[in-house]
Amino acid sequence: MPVTVYPALITGDQAQGYRADLVDFQGVSIVESSSADLLRVSRERLLEALTALEAAGRDWPSATPVEALSERLRTERAILMLVDIQVEETPVRVNISIGDRLLRQLDEAAEAQNMTRSGFIAAAVRQRLGAAGAQANGVNGAGSQRLFEEVAEVGRRVNEALGPGSAFGRAVAELDSRALESLRMFAGNVSSAVKRRDRGESSSDADRG
């Protein structure tokens, strides 16, 4: 997602708390006791302000350049903070031609869904583009279901052929059992040999004594 950045001027201190004024949004101020909370809440308020403008069909303001704020920073004894948020996309105003009857139907549908005209058009375009992309790739609802069923069938067949209850699985289990038994026999033989050797060494020591 693209990142949108707007400047804010911070005044105050740790003892009295901090205040941030979003330069490009008149009347939007945030007061918090810590600088960390100040940035977090400023991001939330910025997103709310941008959402309100979009809902009203108004353009987002251009961010004031940092160099244009030098005088305010000096006179207000403020600190500059850049408030950044991730947005889906920056709205762009466009002019379209549409019939009166269709426009009335559009507004009625948007109002019924508690949406603005711009938001309704954007949602419809996204839906249409998504459906067109799926059809272009040969994937639709029925196709996705068939693909899921085919994958599930392949998994079932693999499990039948190689699973624990299959002939292959039983053969592997039998081999594992034989290998384990061979290891036990080998370990038993080694243990017996060690015991015989120890008994032989003990008998030789007794004879020498």
For each residue, the residues with C-beta under 8 A, 3 or more apart:
1: 86 87 88
2: 86 87 89 90
3: 84 85 86 87
4: 50 60 63 84 85 86 87 90
5: 63 82 83 84
6: 22 23 24 25 46 63 64 82 83
7: 22 23 24 63 64 66 69 80 81 82 83
8: 20 21 22 23 30 42 80 81 82 83
9: 20 21 23 69 72 73 76 78 79 80 81
10: 18 19 20 35 38 78 79 80 81
11: 18 19 21 76 77 78 79
12: 16 17 18 19
13: 16 17 18
14: 18 34
15:
16: 12 13
17: 12 13 31 32 33
18: 10 11 12 13 14 31 32 33 34 35 38
19: 10 11 12 29 30 31
20: 8 9 10 29 30 31 32 38 39 42 81 83
21: 8 9 11 28 29
22: 6 7 8 25 28 29 30 42 45 46 49 83
23: 6 7 8 9 64 69
24: 6 7 61 62 63 64
25: 6 22 28 46 49 61
26:
27:
28: 21 22 25 45 46 49
29: 19 20 21 22
30: 8 19 20 22 38 41 42 45
31: 17 18 19 20
32: 17 18 20 35 37 38 41
33: 17 18 37
34: 14 18 37 38
35: 10 18 32 38 39
36: 39 40
37: 32 33 34 40 41
38: 10 18 20 30 32 34 35 41 42 81
39: 20 35 36 42 43 81 83
40: 36 37 43 44
41: 30 32 37 38 44 45
42: 8 20 22 30 38 39 45 46 81 83
43: 39 40 46 47 83 84 85
44: 40 41 47 48
45: 22 28 30 41 42 48 49
46: 6 22 25 28 42 43 49 50 83 85
47: 43 44 50 51 85 87
48: 44 45 51 52
49: 22 25 28 45 46 52 53
50: 4 46 47 53 54 60 85 87
51: 47 48 54 55
52: 48 49 55 56
53: 49 50 56 58 59 60
54: 50 51 57 58 60 91 116 118 119
55: 51 52 116 119
56: 52 53 116
57: 54 116 117 118
58: 53 54
59: 53 91 93
60: 4 50 53 54 90 91
61: 24 25
62: 24
63: 4 5 6 7 24
64: 6 7 23 24 68 69
65: 68 69
66: 7 69 80 82
67: 70
68: 64 65
69: 7 9 23 64 65 66 72 73 80
70: 67 73 74
71: 74 75
72: 9 69 75 76 78
73: 9 69 70 76 77 78 79 80
74: 70 71 77
75: 71 72
76: 9 11 72 73
77: 11 73 74
78: 9 10 11 72 73
79: 9 10 11 73
80: 7 8 9 10 66 69 73
81: 7 8 9 10 20 38 39 42
82: 5 6 7 8 66
83: 5 6 7 8 20 22 39 42 43 46
84: 3 4 5 43
85: 3 4 43 46 47 50
86: 1 2 3 4
87: 1 2 3 4 47 50 90
88: 1
89: 2
90: 2 4 60 87
91: 54 59 60 118
92:
93: 59
94:
95:
96:
97:
98: 102 103 106
99: 102 103
100: 103 104
101: 104 105
102: 98 99 105 106
103: 98 99 100 106 107
104: 100 101 107 108
105: 101 102 108 109
106: 98 102 103 109 110 117 120 121
107: 103 104 110 111 117
108: 104 105 111 112
109: 105 106 112 113 120
110: 106 107 113 115 116 117 119 120
111: 107 108 114 115
112: 108 109
113: 109 110 120
114: 111
115: 110 111 119 120 123
116: 54 55 56 57 110 119 120
117: 57 106 107 110 120 121
118: 54 57 91 121 122
119: 54 55 110 115 116 122 123
120: 106 109 110 113 115 116 117 123 124
121: 106 117 118 124 125
122: 118 119 125 126
123: 115 119 120 126 127
124: 120 121 127 128
125: 121 122 128 129
126: 122 123 129 130
127: 123 124 130 131
128: 124 125 131 132
129: 125 126 132 133
130: 126 127 133 134
131: 127 128 134 135
132: 128 129 135 136
133: 129 130 136 137
134: 130 131 137 139 140
135: 131 132 138 139 140
136: 132 133
137: 133 134
138: 135 143
139: 134 135 143 144 147
140: 134 135 143 144
141: 144 145
142: 145 146
143: 138 139 140 146 147
144: 139 140 141 147 148
145: 141 142 148 149
146: 142 143 149 150
147: 139 143 144 150 151
148: 144 145 151 152
149: 145 146 152 153
150: 146 147 153 154
151: 147 148 154 155
152: 148 149 155 156
153: 149 150 156 157
154: 150 151 157 158
155: 151 152 158 159
156: 152 153 159 160
157: 153 154 160 161
158: 154 155 161 162 163
159: 155 156 162 163 166
160: 156 157 163 166
161: 157 158 166 168
162: 158 159 166 168 169
163: 158 159 160 166 169
164: 169 170 173
165: 169 170
166: 159 160 161 162 163 169 170
167: 170 171
168: 161 162 171 172
169: 162 163 164 165 166 172 173
170: 164 165 166 167 173 174
171: 167 168 174 175
172: 168 169 175 176
173: 164 169 170 176 177
174: 170 171 177 178
175: 171 172 178 179
176: 172 173 179 180
177: 173 174 180 181
178: 174 175 181 182
179: 175 176 182 183
180: 176 177 183 184
181: 177 178 184 185
182: 178 179 185 186
183: 179 180 186 187
184: 180 181 187 188
185: 181 182 188 189
186: 182 183 189 190
187: 183 184 190 191
188: 184 185 191 192
189: 185 186 192 193
190: 186 187 193 194
191: 187 188 194 195
192: 188 189 195 196
193: 189 190 196 197
194: 190 191 197 198
195: 191 192 198 199
196: 192 193 199 200
197: 193 194 200 201
198: 194 195 201 202
199: 195 196 202 203
200: 196 197 203 204
201: 197 198 204 205
202: 198 199 205 206
203: 199 200 206 207
204: 200 201 207 208
205: 201 202 208 209
206: 202 203 209
207: 203 204
208: 204 205
209: 205 206
